[in-house]
Amino acid sequence: MKKQLLALVSLVCLVISVKCEGACDGKDRWAIKTLQDAGAASITSTPQNVSIEDLIAVKQAYDETAPRHGVELQVYRVTGKIEGYKTEADGDLYIIIRDPKSGKTMVAEIPDPNCPNVATSPSVGKFRSAREQFGAFTTETKSALNPNLFKAKPGTYSITGVGFIDRNEGAEGQIGHADNRVEIHPVLSVERAP
């Protein structure tokens, strides 16, 4: 029992605050993902309630050099089941969410507020809070979806954050990504859905 409790405490600490020595090497439009770009001031901050299905129907291509545009100029609130989560090499908390009606998935990511290249974001407090909120919903059980993922507690969740179009990583792409590569990145809050 003591061993299981220690493992659970370690997992929660990992989810809430990853130690980032040598790991915080964010890339792929990192300033946009962490709300440190010039366009962040243009984001409509009132959350727009949309389904995961609606977001994954958006037609917008990834462009490494483009400033924030389209879906990236809005805060969204989606509701769904959390299929699994893990901590990425760059410290981001990577969460797969499933639409309760269509069954389609997309990704939501919470930057690590302890990473030096994230700590300078004006939104670092929101990232920290979102990770703390999410930490209350985690388990140490591996996900059936993928052995590299952990399961969240059963239930339906509301995830609020800014839209983002990620790059296509080809056939070996990350698990759970929407076909159009739309994400919620960064996540600003995670709550149980009413």
Secondary structure as the mmCIF struct_conf table of DSSP 4:
data_model
#
loop_
_struct_conf.conf_type_id
_struct_conf.id
_struct_conf.beg_label_comp_id
_struct_conf.beg_label_asym_id
_struct_conf.beg_label_seq_id
_struct_conf.end_label_comp_id
_struct_conf.end_label_asym_id
_struct_conf.end_label_seq_id
HELX_RH_AL_P HELX_RH_AL_P1 LYS A 2 ILE A 16
TURN_TY1_P TURN_TY1_P1 GLU A 21 ALA A 23
BEND BEND1 ASP A 28 ARG A 29
HELX_RH_AL_P HELX_RH_AL_P2 TRP A 30 LYS A 33
TURN_TY1_P TURN_TY1_P2 THR A 34 LEU A 35
BEND BEND2 ASP A 37 ASP A 37
HELX_RH_3T_P HELX_RH_3T_P1 ALA A 38 SER A 42
STRN STRN1 THR A 44 ASN A 49
HELX_RH_AL_P HELX_RH_AL_P3 ILE A 52 LEU A 55
TURN_TY1_P TURN_TY1_P3 ILE A 56 ALA A 57
TURN_TY1_P TURN_TY1_P4 GLU A 64 THR A 65
HELX_LH_PP_P HELX_LH_PP_P1 ALA A 66 PRO A 67
BEND BEND3 ARG A 68 ARG A 68
HELX_RH_3T_P HELX_RH_3T_P2 GLY A 70 LEU A 73
STRN STRN2 GLN A 74 THR A 87
TURN_TY1_P TURN_TY1_P5 ALA A 89 ASP A 90
BEND BEND4 GLY A 91 GLY A 91
HELX_LH_PP_P HELX_LH_PP_P2 ASP A 92 ASP A 92
STRN STRN3 LEU A 93 ARG A 98
TURN_TY1_P TURN_TY1_P6 PRO A 100 SER A 102
STRN STRN4 THR A 105 ILE A 110
TURN_TY1_P TURN_TY1_P7 PRO A 113 ASN A 114
BEND BEND5 CYS A 115 CYS A 115
HELX_RH_AL_P HELX_RH_AL_P4 PRO A 116 ALA A 119
TURN_TY1_P TURN_TY1_P8 THR A 120 THR A 120
BEND BEND6 SER A 121 SER A 121
TURN_TY1_P TURN_TY1_P9 PRO A 122 SER A 123
HELX_RH_AL_P HELX_RH_AL_P5 VAL A 124 GLY A 135
TURN_TY1_P TURN_TY1_P10 ALA A 136 PHE A 137
STRN STRN5 THR A 138 LYS A 142
HELX_LH_PP_P HELX_LH_PP_P3 SER A 143 SER A 143
BEND BEND7 ALA A 144 LEU A 145
TURN_TY1_P TURN_TY1_P11 PRO A 147 ASN A 148
STRN STRN6 PHE A 150 ALA A 152
HELX_LH_PP_P HELX_LH_PP_P4 LYS A 153 LYS A 153
BEND BEND8 PRO A 154 GLY A 155
STRN STRN7 THR A 156 ILE A 165
HELX_LH_PP_P HELX_LH_PP_P5 ASP A 166 ASN A 168
HELX_RH_3T_P HELX_RH_3T_P3 GLY A 170 GLU A 172
HELX_LH_PP_P HELX_LH_PP_P6 GLY A 173 GLN A 174
TURN_TY1_P TURN_TY1_P12 ILE A 175 GLY A 176
TURN_TY1_P TURN_TY1_P13 ASP A 179 ASN A 180
STRN STRN8 VAL A 182 ARG A 192
#
